[in-house]
Amino acid sequence: MLEDVKYAMPAAKGPIIIARHGRPALDRTLGPRLDWQAYQAWWAAYEAGGLQEGQIAPQALKDLVMDADRYFTSTRRRAQETFKLTLPEATAEALTVFNEAPLPPPQLSWLKVMPKNWNVISRISWLMGNAYEEESAPQARQRARQAATILNDAAQEGKVFLAAHGWFNRMIRKELIKGGWRCTHDGGDKYWAWRYYEDISG
């Protein structure tokens, strides 16, 4: 069962490097204030969109992952563009299991706020169980266990690099730690930030 994944992970070589994507073209800090339906459309556009033009991947990240043995991204454009800016000559496996957790807004007809505020409100609402027919928090946690297993298995071949998303990367972090990995560098959740995991299960 997936609940047993954290106990079943075999010892792996690794390391595993997981980065958040670069700055998206659609800026959550800009207005106007939106109602929940307009924010729902805004989030759909954000999910479909790519990166803001003119960005350069951090040289430290490029140096760190240039010799990786396996490469992964989510299927979202912003993650794939992040990967290509980091490793222009490489090809990654794009998997939906690494996509960001959904942000369905609570249907509050009286509320109009900025997209960045909707992000917070929607995440809290989602964690409280309001999935509105989208993937629920328990389902996303199950997916994070699947994602951690894929990375763990790939790491048995050597170094692994994943370009993905802020919140879901944090969910994967929890499962990797349960499975015997240690986060030895935590760059946080800013754009282009990354975490570095080493295997300690052996």
C-alpha positions in Angstrom: 0.0 0.0 0.0 1.1 3.6 -0.6 1.0 4.2 3.1 3.9 1.8 3.5 6.1 3.5 1.0 8.0 5.5 3.6 9.1 2.2 5.2 9.8 0.3 2.0 12.3 2.7 0.3 15.6 0.9 -0.5 18.9 2.5 0.3 19.9 4.8 -2.6 23.0 6.5 -3.9 21.6 9.9 -4.8 21.8 12.7 -4.1 18.5 14.2 -5.1 18.2 17.9 -6.0 14.7 19.5 -6.2 14.4 23.0 -7.5 11.5 25.4 -7.7 10.8 27.0 -11.0 11.9 30.4 -12.0 9.7 33.6 -11.8 6.5 33.1 -13.8 5.3 35.5 -16.5 2.0 36.0 -14.6 2.8 38.0 -11.5 0.7 37.2 -8.5 1.6 40.5 -6.8 -0.2 42.6 -9.4 -3.8 43.5 -9.4 -6.6 44.0 -10.0 -8.6 42.6 -7.1 -10.5 39.5 -8.2 -13.6 37.7 -7.1 -13.3 33.9 -6.7 -14.4 33.2 -10.2 -11.9 35.6 -11.7 -9.2 34.1 -9.5 -10.1 30.7 -10.7 -9.5 31.8 -14.3 -6.3 33.6 -13.2 -4.9 30.3 -11.6 -5.8 28.4 -14.8 -3.8 30.9 -16.8 -0.9 30.7 -14.3 -0.9 26.9 -14.6 -0.7 27.1 -18.4 1.9 29.8 -18.5 5.6 29.9 -18.7 8.4 32.0 -17.2 9.0 35.7 -17.3 11.4 36.5 -20.1 15.1 37.3 -19.6 15.8 35.0 -16.7 19.1 33.2 -16.2 19.4 30.0 -14.1 21.7 30.4 -11.1 25.2 29.2 -12.0 25.4 27.4 -8.7 22.4 25.3 -9.6 23.7 24.7 -13.1 27.0 23.5 -11.7 25.3 21.3 -9.2 23.1 19.3 -11.6 25.1 19.3 -14.8 26.4 15.8 -14.0 23.1 14.3 -12.8 22.1 10.8 -14.0 18.3 11.3 -14.1 16.3 14.4 -14.9 12.6 15.1 -14.1 10.2 18.0 -14.4 6.5 18.4 -13.9 4.3 18.7 -17.0 3.8 22.4 -16.4 5.4 24.8 -18.8 7.1 26.9 -16.1 8.9 23.9 -14.7 10.0 22.7 -18.1 11.3 26.1 -19.1 13.2 26.2 -15.8 14.8 22.9 -16.6 15.8 24.0 -20.1 17.4 27.2 -18.8 19.3 25.1 -16.3 20.4 22.3 -18.6 19.8 23.4 -22.2 21.3 20.3 -23.8 19.6 17.7 -21.5 16.2 16.0 -21.7 14.0 15.5 -18.7 11.1 13.1 -18.0 8.0 15.2 -17.6 5.5 13.5 -15.2 2.2 14.8 -13.9 3.0 13.3 -10.5 5.3 16.3 -9.9 2.7 18.9 -10.8 1.7 21.6 -8.2 -1.0 20.9 -5.7 -4.3 22.6 -6.8 -5.5 25.9 -5.5 -9.3 25.9 -5.7 -10.7 29.2 -4.2 -13.4 29.1 -1.6 -16.6 30.4 -3.3 -17.0 33.6 -1.3 -19.1 35.9 -3.5 -18.4 38.9 -1.3 -14.6 38.7 -1.4 -12.3 40.5 -3.8 -8.6 40.4 -3.2 -5.3 40.3 -5.0 -4.1 37.0 -6.6 -1.3 36.7 -4.0 -4.0 36.9 -1.2 -6.2 34.4 -3.0 -3.2 32.0 -3.1 -3.0 32.0 0.7 -6.8 31.9 1.3 -7.2 29.1 -1.2 -4.3 27.0 0.2 -5.7 27.3 3.8 -9.2 26.4 2.5 -7.8 23.4 0.6 -5.9 22.2 3.6 -9.1 22.4 5.6 -10.8 20.0 3.2 -12.4 22.2 0.6 -11.2 20.7 -2.7 -14.3 21.6 -4.8 -14.0 18.5 -6.9 -10.3 18.9 -7.5 -7.5 16.8 -6.0 -7.9 16.9 -2.2 -5.1 17.4 0.3 -5.1 13.7 1.2 -4.9 12.7 -2.4 -2.0 15.2 -3.0 -0.2 13.7 0.0 -0.6 10.2 -1.6 0.7 11.6 -4.9 3.7 13.1 -3.0 4.5 9.6 -1.7 4.4 8.4 -5.3 6.7 11.2 -6.3 9.2 10.5 -3.5 9.2 6.8 -4.5 10.0 7.7 -8.1 12.9 9.9 -7.1 14.2 7.4 -4.6 14.2 4.6 -7.2 15.9 6.9 -9.7 18.5 7.9 -7.2 19.7 4.3 -7.0 21.3 5.0 -10.4 23.1 8.2 -9.1 22.3 11.9 -8.9 18.8 13.1 -9.6 17.5 16.5 -10.5 13.8 17.6 -10.4 12.5 21.0 -11.5 9.0 21.5 -10.1 6.9 23.6 -7.8 7.0 25.4 -4.4 4.2 23.8 -2.4 4.4 20.3 -3.8 8.2 20.3 -3.4 7.6 20.8 0.3 5.1 17.8 0.3 7.8 15.7 -1.4 10.3 16.8 1.2 8.3 15.4 4.0 8.0 12.0 2.3 11.7 11.8 1.4 12.7 12.5 5.0 10.3 9.8 6.2 12.0 7.4 3.7 15.5 8.0 5.0 16.7 11.0 3.2 18.2 14.0 4.9 17.9 17.6 3.5 21.4 18.9 3.8 20.8 22.2 2.0 17.4 23.9 2.2 17.3 27.0 -0.1 13.7 27.7 0.9 10.7 28.3 -1.4 11.8 31.3 -3.5 12.0 31.1 -7.3 15.0 29.2 -8.4 15.7 27.9 -4.9 16.6 24.2 -4.4 17.0 21.6 -1.7 19.7 18.9 -1.6 18.9 15.5 -0.2 21.4 12.8 0.9 20.5 9.2 1.7 20.9 8.2 5.3 18.8 5.0 5.3 21.8 2.7 5.2 
